[in-house]
Amino acid sequence: MRRIGLAAIILLIVAILLFSMMHLIPGDPTVVALGPRSTPEMREAFREMMGLDQPILKQLALFLGRLAEGNLGEDVWSKRPVLTMIFEVLPYTATLAVASFLWAVTLGILLGCFAVVHHGKWPDWLIGILSVGFVAVPSFVVALYSLLIFAVSLNWLPAIGAGTPGDIVSQLKALVLPSFAIGLGWVGYVARLVRAAMIEAMGENYTRTLRSFGVSERRIIFRYALRQALIAVLSVIAIGFGGLLTGSVFAEIVFSRPGLGKMTYDAVMSRNYPLVMGTVLVTSGLYVTCMIIADVVTAWIDPRVRSAL
């Protein structure tokens, strides 16, 4: 309950900051939305429709009141509810984030364990170099080069879109390059975290006790040290999943894939205030939810956390 209350306060602060930043963007939003050839009458009508003719504090109060009712407003152009539009594209972003998360975390844990098994040897050094390289390369660079190599040059995978609706194979093919682009950096990050946490766990008293009872080194690594390491990196993995949700904007733009990131970008370019604030608030809510789930799961796995709470 304390975590949920804190999450509500965080989302309130995010909403206020977002509202303030939207009004601090330079330029007249009516000119951007309607074009330079719009008449003063058209601009004034647009201001009234958007509520921009009201005092700032009154606009903020109305915005927070609608937000408390679960109303994110209406799209400027289509007049459709913002929440409905978000729910239409949210599955695309969630699918991309989950796919990237699953393969990146799985491969990162395997590489971290492999590095611990060969600690101090050349495989450990090689994995360390690759991990740092994966983390150092920005996701948009990976997206561009993977697009040029695997979609344009080799023509193995589709370059744009989310696949044909109803065709699972087509959708999976369209998911490969975007998930690779935003998940590659987390492979190296998770591998380094797992390696460091497991090496620390291997030096604890309980692992030395297990060795004295004749338990094999591999059983200690994969049965005990890995579990202890997963507890240490669980919260970071949750942050990583939230980062994948927010980082999908690059992949969705580069690969012209529908989702929250692409919708947010288009809304910013057209100064569609209700849609911008709605997508950012939903993304922030998902991020905070990931953190709450991480806290609960950590407390469930580790009795020490439960006793501290």
C-alpha positions as CSV (number, residue, x, y, z in Angstrom):
1,M,0.0,0.0,0.0
2,R,2.9,2.4,0.7
3,R,4.3,1.6,-2.7
4,I,0.9,2.3,-4.4
5,G,0.6,5.6,-2.5
6,L,4.1,6.6,-3.5
7,A,3.3,5.7,-7.1
8,A,0.2,7.9,-7.1
9,I,2.3,10.8,-5.8
10,I,4.9,10.2,-8.5
11,L,2.3,10.2,-11.3
12,L,0.8,13.4,-9.9
13,I,4.2,15.1,-10.1
14,V,4.7,13.7,-13.6
15,A,1.3,15.1,-14.7
16,I,2.1,18.6,-13.3
17,L,5.6,18.7,-14.8
18,L,4.3,17.4,-18.1
19,F,1.5,20.0,-18.2
20,S,4.1,22.7,-17.4
21,M,6.6,21.6,-20.1
22,M,3.9,21.4,-22.7
23,H,3.1,25.1,-22.1
24,L,6.8,26.1,-22.0
25,I,7.5,24.8,-25.6
26,P,8.3,27.9,-27.7
27,G,6.0,28.8,-30.6
28,D,2.3,29.2,-31.0
29,P,0.6,25.8,-30.9
30,T,-2.2,27.0,-33.1
31,V,0.2,27.9,-35.9
32,V,1.9,24.6,-35.7
33,A,-1.4,22.7,-35.7
34,L,-3.3,24.7,-38.3
35,G,-0.4,25.9,-40.4
36,P,1.0,29.4,-41.2
37,R,-1.9,30.2,-43.6
38,S,-4.6,29.8,-40.9
39,T,-6.6,32.9,-40.1
40,P,-6.8,34.6,-36.7
41,E,-10.4,33.4,-36.4
42,M,-9.4,29.8,-37.0
43,R,-6.6,30.1,-34.4
44,E,-8.9,31.6,-31.8
45,A,-11.5,28.9,-32.4
46,F,-8.7,26.3,-31.9
47,R,-7.6,27.9,-28.7
48,E,-11.2,27.8,-27.3
49,M,-11.5,24.2,-28.4
50,M,-8.3,23.2,-26.6
51,G,-9.0,25.4,-23.6
52,L,-5.8,27.5,-24.2
53,D,-7.7,30.7,-23.7
54,Q,-8.2,29.9,-20.0
55,P,-5.7,30.9,-17.3
56,I,-2.9,28.4,-16.7
57,L,-4.0,27.5,-13.2
58,K,-7.5,26.8,-14.4
59,Q,-6.3,24.7,-17.2
60,L,-4.2,22.7,-14.8
61,A,-7.1,22.2,-12.4
62,L,-9.3,21.0,-15.2
63,F,-6.6,18.7,-16.5
64,L,-6.1,17.1,-13.0
65,G,-9.8,16.8,-12.5
66,R,-10.3,14.9,-15.7
67,L,-7.3,12.8,-14.9
68,A,-8.7,11.8,-11.5
69,E,-11.8,10.6,-13.4
70,G,-9.7,8.5,-15.8
71,N,-10.4,10.9,-18.6
72,L,-7.3,11.7,-20.7
73,G,-9.2,14.0,-23.0
74,E,-10.0,13.8,-26.8
75,D,-7.7,13.7,-29.8
76,V,-7.6,17.1,-31.4
77,W,-8.2,15.9,-34.9
78,S,-10.3,12.7,-34.7
79,K,-12.2,13.7,-31.6
80,R,-11.8,10.1,-30.3
81,P,-11.0,9.4,-26.6
82,V,-7.2,9.4,-26.0
83,L,-7.5,6.4,-23.8
84,T,-9.1,4.4,-26.5
85,M,-6.4,5.3,-29.0
86,I,-3.7,4.4,-26.5
87,F,-5.3,1.0,-25.8
88,E,-5.3,0.3,-29.6
89,V,-1.5,0.6,-30.0
90,L,-0.5,-0.5,-26.5
91,P,-0.4,-4.2,-27.4
92,Y,2.2,-3.4,-30.1
93,T,4.5,-1.7,-27.6
94,A,3.9,-4.3,-24.9
95,T,4.7,-7.1,-27.3
96,L,7.9,-5.4,-28.4
97,A,9.0,-4.7,-24.9
98,V,8.2,-8.3,-23.6
99,A,10.0,-9.9,-26.6
100,S,13.1,-7.7,-26.1
101,F,13.0,-8.3,-22.4
102,L,12.7,-12.1,-22.5
103,W,15.5,-12.7,-25.0
104,A,17.8,-10.0,-23.6
105,V,17.5,-11.2,-19.9
106,T,17.7,-14.9,-20.8
107,L,20.9,-14.4,-22.9
108,G,22.3,-12.0,-20.3
109,I,21.8,-14.5,-17.5
110,L,23.4,-17.3,-19.5
111,L,26.4,-15.2,-20.4
112,G,26.8,-14.1,-16.8
113,C,26.7,-17.7,-15.6
114,F,29.1,-18.8,-18.3
115,A,31.5,-16.0,-17.3
116,V,31.4,-17.1,-13.7
117,V,32.0,-20.8,-14.6
118,H,35.1,-19.7,-16.5
119,H,36.1,-16.9,-14.1
120,G,39.5,-15.5,-14.8
121,K,39.9,-17.3,-18.2
122,W,39.6,-16.1,-21.7
123,P,35.8,-16.8,-22.1
124,D,35.2,-14.5,-19.1
125,W,37.3,-11.8,-20.7
126,L,35.6,-12.2,-24.0
127,I,32.2,-11.9,-22.4
128,G,33.3,-8.9,-20.5
129,I,34.5,-7.1,-23.7
130,L,31.3,-8.0,-25.6
131,S,29.1,-6.9,-22.7
132,V,30.7,-3.5,-22.5
133,G,30.4,-3.2,-26.3
134,F,26.7,-4.1,-26.2
135,V,26.0,-1.5,-23.6
136,A,28.1,1.2,-25.3
137,V,26.2,1.1,-28.7
138,P,23.1,3.2,-28.7
139,S,19.8,1.5,-29.6
140,F,19.1,3.8,-32.6
141,V,22.5,2.9,-34.1
142,V,21.8,-0.8,-33.7
143,A,18.3,-0.2,-35.3
144,L,19.7,1.6,-38.3
145,Y,22.5,-0.9,-39.0
146,S,20.3,-3.9,-38.5
147,L,17.8,-2.4,-40.9
148,L,20.4,-1.8,-43.5
149,I,22.1,-5.2,-43.2
150,F,19.2,-7.7,-42.5
151,A,16.3,-5.9,-44.3
152,V,17.9,-3.9,-47.1
153,S,21.1,-5.8,-48.1
154,L,20.2,-9.4,-47.2
155,N,16.4,-9.1,-47.4
156,W,15.9,-11.6,-44.7
157,L,13.5,-9.7,-42.6
158,P,10.8,-7.0,-43.2
159,A,12.0,-3.4,-43.0
160,I,8.9,-1.6,-41.7
161,G,5.5,-2.4,-40.1
162,A,4.3,-4.8,-37.6
163,G,3.4,-7.7,-39.9
164,T,0.2,-8.8,-41.5
165,P,-2.8,-8.8,-39.1
166,G,-3.7,-12.4,-38.3
167,D,-0.5,-13.8,-39.7
168,I,1.6,-14.9,-36.7
169,V,4.7,-15.7,-38.8
170,S,4.7,-12.3,-40.4
171,Q,4.2,-10.6,-37.1
172,L,7.1,-12.5,-35.5
173,K,9.4,-11.7,-38.5
174,A,8.5,-8.0,-38.1
175,L,9.3,-8.2,-34.4
176,V,12.9,-9.6,-34.7
177,L,14.8,-6.4,-35.8
178,P,13.0,-4.0,-33.4
179,S,13.4,-6.3,-30.4
180,F,17.1,-6.9,-31.3
181,A,17.7,-3.2,-31.6
182,I,16.4,-2.2,-28.1
183,G,17.3,-5.4,-26.3
184,L,21.0,-5.8,-27.3
185,G,22.3,-3.2,-24.8
186,W,20.5,-5.0,-21.9
187,V,22.2,-8.3,-22.8
188,G,25.5,-6.8,-21.8
189,Y,24.1,-5.0,-18.8
190,V,22.4,-8.0,-17.4
191,A,25.4,-10.2,-18.0
192,R,27.7,-7.8,-16.1
193,L,25.3,-7.6,-13.2
194,V,24.7,-11.3,-13.0
195,R,28.5,-12.0,-13.1
196,A,29.3,-9.4,-10.4
197,A,26.5,-10.6,-8.1
198,M,27.4,-14.3,-8.5
199,I,31.1,-13.7,-7.9
200,E,30.1,-11.9,-4.7
201,A,27.7,-14.7,-3.7
202,M,30.5,-17.3,-4.3
203,G,32.5,-15.6,-1.6
204,E,29.8,-15.7,1.1
205,N,29.9,-17.9,4.1
206,Y,27.1,-20.2,3.1
207,T,28.9,-21.1,-0.2
208,R,32.0,-22.0,1.7
209,T,29.9,-24.1,4.0
210,L,28.4,-25.9,1.0
211,R,31.9,-26.6,-0.4
212,S,32.9,-28.1,2.9
213,F,30.0,-30.5,2.7
214,G,31.2,-31.7,-0.7
215,V,28.5,-29.9,-2.9
216,S,29.8,-29.6,-6.4
217,E,30.8,-26.2,-7.7
218,R,28.3,-26.2,-10.6
219,R,25.5,-27.0,-8.2
220,I,26.6,-24.1,-5.9
221,I,26.7,-21.8,-8.9
222,F,23.4,-22.6,-10.5
223,R,21.3,-23.7,-7.4
224,Y,22.4,-21.1,-4.8
225,A,24.6,-18.3,-6.2
226,L,22.4,-17.7,-9.2
227,R,19.3,-17.3,-7.0
228,Q,21.1,-14.9,-4.8
229,A,22.3,-13.0,-7.8
230,L,18.8,-12.8,-9.3
231,I,17.6,-11.2,-6.1
232,A,20.3,-8.5,-6.5
233,V,19.5,-7.8,-10.1
234,L,15.7,-8.1,-10.0
235,S,15.0,-4.5,-9.3
236,V,17.5,-3.5,-12.0
237,I,15.7,-5.9,-14.4
238,A,12.4,-4.2,-13.6
239,I,13.9,-0.8,-14.4
240,G,15.2,-2.4,-17.6
241,F,11.7,-3.4,-18.6
242,G,10.4,0.1,-17.9
243,G,13.4,1.4,-20.0
244,L,12.4,-1.0,-22.8
245,L,8.9,0.5,-22.8
246,T,10.2,4.0,-23.1
247,G,13.1,3.1,-25.4
248,S,10.8,1.5,-27.9
249,V,10.2,5.0,-29.4
250,F,13.4,4.7,-31.5
251,A,12.5,1.3,-32.8
252,E,9.0,2.3,-33.6
253,I,10.1,5.3,-35.5
254,V,12.9,3.7,-37.4
255,F,10.9,0.6,-38.4
256,S,7.6,2.5,-38.8
257,R,6.0,0.3,-36.3
258,P,2.7,1.3,-34.5
259,G,3.0,1.8,-30.8
260,L,3.1,4.3,-28.0
261,G,6.5,5.7,-29.0
262,K,5.4,6.4,-32.6
263,M,2.1,7.8,-31.4
264,T,3.9,10.1,-29.0
265,Y,6.3,11.3,-31.7
266,D,3.5,12.1,-34.1
267,A,1.5,13.9,-31.4
268,V,4.5,16.0,-30.4
269,M,5.1,17.0,-34.1
270,S,1.5,18.1,-34.5
271,R,1.2,19.7,-31.0
272,N,-1.6,17.4,-30.1
273,Y,-1.5,18.2,-26.4
274,P,-4.1,15.7,-25.1
275,L,-2.5,12.8,-27.0
276,V,1.1,13.7,-25.9
277,M,0.1,14.0,-22.2
278,G,-2.0,10.8,-22.4
279,T,0.8,8.6,-23.9
280,V,3.5,10.0,-21.5
281,L,1.3,9.4,-18.5
282,V,0.4,5.9,-19.5
283,T,4.1,5.1,-20.1
284,S,5.0,6.6,-16.7
285,G,2.3,4.5,-15.1
286,L,3.6,1.3,-16.7
287,Y,7.1,2.2,-15.5
288,V,6.0,2.7,-11.9
289,T,3.9,-0.5,-12.0
290,C,7.1,-2.4,-13.0
291,M,8.9,-1.0,-10.0
292,I,6.0,-2.0,-7.7
293,I,6.0,-5.5,-9.1
294,A,9.8,-5.7,-8.6
295,D,9.4,-4.7,-5.0
296,V,6.7,-7.3,-4.3
297,V,8.6,-10.1,-6.1
298,T,11.9,-9.3,-4.3
299,A,10.1,-9.4,-0.9
300,W,8.5,-12.8,-1.9
301,I,11.9,-14.3,-2.9
302,D,14.1,-12.8,-0.1
303,P,12.8,-13.2,3.5
304,R,15.2,-10.5,4.6
305,V,13.3,-7.9,2.6
306,R,10.0,-9.0,4.0
307,S,11.3,-8.7,7.6
308,A,12.7,-5.2,6.8
309,L,9.3,-4.1,5.5
